[in-house]
């Protein structure tokens, strides 16, 4: 981190507007959130030019949520998901709109 620091915000989906404000005000570059928070964030956030990576954790993220996050936060955002069943090991991929067919699924471990 070039600035040598980090901002940690503990937020619930109902706090999405507050989180979006912190992302803009603190010039956040990485957000880590679960699918419900990402859905809520995509509904209230606008473009965030400093935001580069969104890491989705805690469960599967529907493709519609992935697309909404990219549209809301801007084209510079890379959406990464890490999802695993305990018995299967982790699966990680990056959402790339337009890849993998009409819906824009993506995969690249």
C-alpha positions as CSV (number, residue, x, y, z in Angstrom):
1,X,0.0,0.0,0.0
2,X,1.7,3.2,-1.1
3,X,0.2,5.2,1.8
4,X,1.4,2.7,4.3
5,X,-2.0,2.3,5.9
6,X,-5.4,0.8,5.7
7,X,-9.0,1.6,6.5
8,X,-11.2,-1.2,7.9
9,X,-14.9,-0.7,7.9
10,X,-17.2,-3.3,9.6
11,X,-20.5,-2.8,7.8
12,X,-23.8,-4.7,7.2
13,X,-25.8,-4.5,4.0
14,X,-28.0,-1.8,5.5
15,X,-24.8,0.3,5.9
16,X,-23.9,0.1,2.2
17,X,-24.3,3.8,1.7
18,X,-21.9,4.5,4.6
19,X,-19.4,2.0,3.1
20,X,-19.7,3.6,-0.3
21,X,-19.0,7.0,1.3
22,X,-15.9,5.7,3.1
23,X,-14.6,4.1,-0.2
24,X,-14.8,7.5,-1.9
25,X,-13.6,9.6,1.0
26,X,-10.7,7.4,2.0
27,X,-9.7,6.5,-1.6
28,X,-10.0,2.8,-0.8
29,X,-8.4,0.5,-3.3
30,X,-9.6,-2.9,-2.1
31,X,-13.0,-4.0,-0.7
32,X,-13.7,-7.4,0.8
33,X,-17.4,-8.3,1.2
34,X,-20.0,-11.1,1.0
35,X,-22.7,-11.4,-1.7
36,X,-25.4,-9.6,0.3
37,X,-23.1,-6.6,0.9
38,X,-22.0,-6.5,-2.7
39,X,-25.6,-6.5,-3.8
40,X,-26.5,-3.6,-1.5
41,X,-23.3,-1.7,-2.4
42,X,-24.1,-2.1,-6.1
43,X,-27.5,-0.4,-5.5
44,X,-26.2,2.7,-3.7
45,X,-22.6,3.2,-4.8
46,X,-21.4,5.2,-7.8
47,X,-18.2,5.1,-9.6
48,X,-15.2,4.9,-7.3
49,X,-12.1,5.7,-9.4
50,X,-9.5,4.6,-6.7
51,X,-11.2,1.2,-6.2
52,X,-9.3,-1.5,-8.0
53,X,-10.3,-4.8,-6.5
54,X,-13.4,-6.2,-4.9
55,X,-12.9,-9.6,-3.2
56,X,-16.1,-11.6,-2.7
57,X,-16.0,-14.0,0.2
58,X,-18.4,-16.1,2.3
59,X,-20.3,-17.9,-0.4
60,X,-21.3,-18.1,-4.0
61,X,-21.9,-14.7,-5.7
62,X,-24.6,-14.7,-8.4
63,X,-23.5,-13.5,-11.8
64,X,-26.1,-10.7,-11.7
65,X,-24.5,-9.3,-8.5
66,X,-21.0,-9.5,-10.2
67,X,-22.3,-7.6,-13.2
68,X,-24.1,-5.0,-11.0
69,X,-20.9,-4.4,-9.0
70,X,-18.9,-3.8,-12.1
71,X,-21.5,-1.5,-13.5
72,X,-21.9,0.5,-10.3
73,X,-18.3,0.9,-9.3
74,X,-16.6,1.3,-12.6
75,X,-14.7,-0.5,-15.3
76,X,-11.4,-0.4,-13.5
77,X,-12.7,-2.7,-10.7
78,X,-11.7,-6.3,-10.9
79,X,-14.1,-8.6,-9.0
80,X,-12.4,-11.7,-7.5
81,X,-14.3,-14.4,-5.7
82,X,-13.0,-17.1,-3.4
83,X,-15.5,-19.8,-2.7
84,X,-15.0,-23.2,-1.2
85,X,-16.8,-26.1,0.3
86,X,-14.8,-27.5,3.1
87,X,-14.4,-30.9,1.4
88,X,-13.6,-29.5,-2.0
89,X,-10.8,-26.9,-1.6
90,X,-11.0,-23.3,-2.7
91,X,-12.0,-22.1,-6.1
92,X,-11.0,-18.6,-7.1
93,X,-11.9,-16.6,-10.2
94,X,-12.1,-13.1,-11.6
95,X,-15.3,-11.8,-13.2
96,X,-14.7,-10.5,-16.7
97,X,-17.9,-9.1,-18.4
98,X,-18.4,-10.6,-21.8
99,X,-16.2,-13.6,-21.3
100,X,-17.6,-17.1,-21.3
101,X,-20.7,-16.4,-23.3
102,X,-23.6,-14.0,-23.3
103,X,-23.9,-13.6,-19.6
104,X,-20.3,-12.7,-19.0
105,X,-19.2,-15.5,-16.7
106,X,-15.5,-15.7,-16.2
107,X,-13.0,-18.1,-14.7
108,X,-9.3,-17.9,-14.2
109,X,-7.9,-19.7,-11.2
